[in-house]
Amino acid sequence: MTGLDVEVADRILTIRINRPDKRNALSLAMREEFAAVLLGADLDADVSALIITGVDPAFCAGVDTGEFGVNKLTAHDRRYRVTPVRALFALRKPVIAAVNGACVTGGLELALACDFIVASDRAQFADSHAQIGAMPTWGMTALLPRAVGVRYAKQLSLTGERISAQRALEAGLVNEVVAHGELEQRARTIAALINRVDPAITQTLLGLYDRGDGASLAEALAFEADAAADRVADADLLIQRSRQYRSDESH
């Protein structure tokens, strides 16, 4: 048992971090298994979306600090070894972070690397790297300002202050906040809607948003135009799906 529970149902793969006595901190073995699970999901045609969550009361506290004196990574390891965030960036399928509780330091980096963040009203967010004397290695200084802006990212990282789910929503850190008991169902509803989409379109759209992030408007528009030109649409299928979409929206 590494502390990761993995299940697949209705084409949705759920990874549940199950180490509540350690605030769901990720040991080295858990991080390696996490990357392996993502690789398997990426290659599995029967998986269309993923959900990452934790066993209450925490989402994830990042790395297991108890291993700091045991598993000593070299500078080369820290730069090039596969991390949960690198594994998420390599994944070509949408990932929903269902943040159920404390989402701190490496746990925050993990959530930021997901495509969507749905938070429980019990969730809290913080970056404690600076306060404990550590440097982020999973992308905090790149990911956090893209979510909340550079000024607020600096404040969060230097102060280590915890913010509520509602404040995270106001800052643009999360997509939405739901009642704690509704969290996983809401994440599954989002994933089920994604299930309707042609996987090729899902992958292309995710790629366009990622490539366009930080690009100029002209570059982002060009990326989209190129992608559209490469796709030959089936007119009959478009009409059929448009009717189905309108029918679903009317109910």
N, C-alpha and C positions, 0 to 999 in steps of 0.2 A: 504494500500500500504506500503510494507516494503522497497522498493527500489530494489527488485530483479524481473527481468522479465524472465520468464521461458517458453520455447517453445520446442516442439518436432516435428521434420520433418525428414522423411527418416531414422528413427531409430537413429537420432542424437538429443540429448537433449542439448539445449543451455541455459546457465545461463548468463544473462546480468546484470551486476551491474549498476543500474540506479539511481545514486544519485550525479550527476555531480557538484551540488552546494557545496557538501562536499568532492569533489575529490574522490567520490565513496568509502568513508570510511564506514566500516561495523558497524552498530549499533548492540547492543546485540540481538534485535529482528531479524535483518537480519542474524546474525550468526546462530541463532537457526533455522530459516527457511532454510538457506543454508544446514545445516546438515540434515534436514528433507527431502529436495528435493533429496539429494544424496542417502539417505536410500531408498526413493521411486524408484529412478533410478536403484539402485542395485537390487531391487526385480522385476523390470519390464522387462520381456523377450523381449519386443518390443524396448528396448533401448540398443544399442550396444556400443555407445561411447558418450562422453560428451565434450562440449566446454564451457570454461569460458572466458568471456571477459567483457569489461566495455563500458559505454557510454562515448564518447569523451568529454574532452580531456585526461582523466585519465583512467588507468586500475583499480587501487585500492590503497588507501593510508593506508590500514590496519584498525585498530580499530578506532572508532569514539572517539577522545580525549575529545569531549564535554560531554561525559558520564562519564568521570573519577570520577567526584564528585557526580554522581547520582547513577550509578550502581557499587557499591563497591564489588568486588569479594574477597572472603577470599582466604587464601593460599591453602586451600583444593579445592576451586572452580578452581583456576588457574592450579592446578595439575591434577584434575580429570574431570572437566567439559568438555563436548564435544566442541571442537574448529573446525573451518573449516578445518584445516590441519589434525586433527585426523579423521574427517569424510572422508576426501579424502583418507587417508591411509586405512580406512576400506572398501572403495569401491573396487569392483573386476572387474571394467571395465575401459578402458583407458580414460584418461582425457587430453585434449589439452588446454593449456592456450594460448589464442590469445591476446597477450599484445599490446594494442592499444595506450598506452600513459605512463604516470608516474606510475611506479610499485615500491612502496616504503614501507619499513619496513614490516608490516604485509602483505601488498600486495605482497611483494617479497617472503615472506614465503609461501603465497598461491600459487604463480606461481611455486615455487620450489617443492611443493608437488604434482604438476601435472606430468604426464608421459612425455609430450612433451611441449616445449615452442616455439611458433612461434611469432616473434616480428614484429611489424610495424617499418618502418624506423623512425618513430617519437617517439618510445618508449625510456624511460630512466629508469634506475634501481639504487636503492640506499637503504642502510640500515641506518636509522637515529636513531635507538634505543639509542646508546651511546650518540649521540649529544643532545638528548632531555632528557637524564637522566633516560631512561627506560631499563629494561632487557627484552630480547626476551622471549616469552613464547610459540611460535608456531613452534619452531624447527630450528631457524636460524643457531645456532652454529653447528647443526648436518647436515643440508641440504646444506648450502652454501659451506662449504669446500669440500663436495662430488662433487659439480659442478665445482668449480674453483680452488680447492687446498687450503690447510690451509693458506699459506702465503698471498695469495691474498684475501682470506676471512677475515683474520685479518685486512688487510688494509681497505677493504671496510667497515667493521663494526666499526672500530675505527675512521675513517676519515669522514664517512657519505657522501663521494664524490659520485656525480651522474655520471654514465657512460652511454654512448650512446648505441644504439642497436648494432651498429657495434662492439664496444669494448666488449659488452656482448657476441657477437658471437665468437670473437677471444679468449675470456677467457673460452669458453665452457659453458656459462650460459644458452644460448638459442640454439635451434636446427637450426633455420634459420631466416633470416630477409627478409621481403618482403615489397613492396610498400604499403603505408597505405591503399589505396583503394582496395588492393587485399587481405588484411589480413584475413577477415572472410571466403572468398571463398577458400583460401589456407587451412585454418583449416578444412573446410568442405570437401575438397578434401582428406585430410589425413583421416578424419573420414570415408568417403565413401569407401576408400580402406580397412580400418579395417572392415567395414561391411561385406566384402566378406569372412572373416575368421570365421571358426567355433568358437562360443563363448567359448567352452571348451578349445580350443587351445589358444585363446587370454588370458584367465584367467591363464592358466598354464604358458605361456611364461612370462607374467607380474610377476607372483609369482617367477619364476626362476631368473629373473633379480633382483628382490628385495632381494631374499634370498642370491643370489650370491654376492650382493654388500657388500664388507667388509669381505667376506669369503675367505679362502685360495683357490688357484686354484684347489687343490685336492677336497676340499669340494664342490666347485661350479660344477666341473665335475661330482661328485657323485650325486648331486641334479638332474642334467640333465639326467644322466643315469637312475636313479630311475623313473623319470617322463616318459621317453621314454619306459621303460619296462612296465609301467602301462597302456600304451595306445596301443590298438590293432588297427592297421591301416587297412583300407579297400583298398586292392591293386587296384581294379578297379576304385574306387573313386580317388585314388592318381594319376593314369594315366590320368583320365579325367581332373582333375584340373591342372595337369602339362601341358597338351596340351592347356588348356584354358589360363593359365598364359603366356605361350610362344606366343600364338596368340595375347594376349593383349599387350605384350611388343613389338611386331613387328609392331604395328600400331602407 
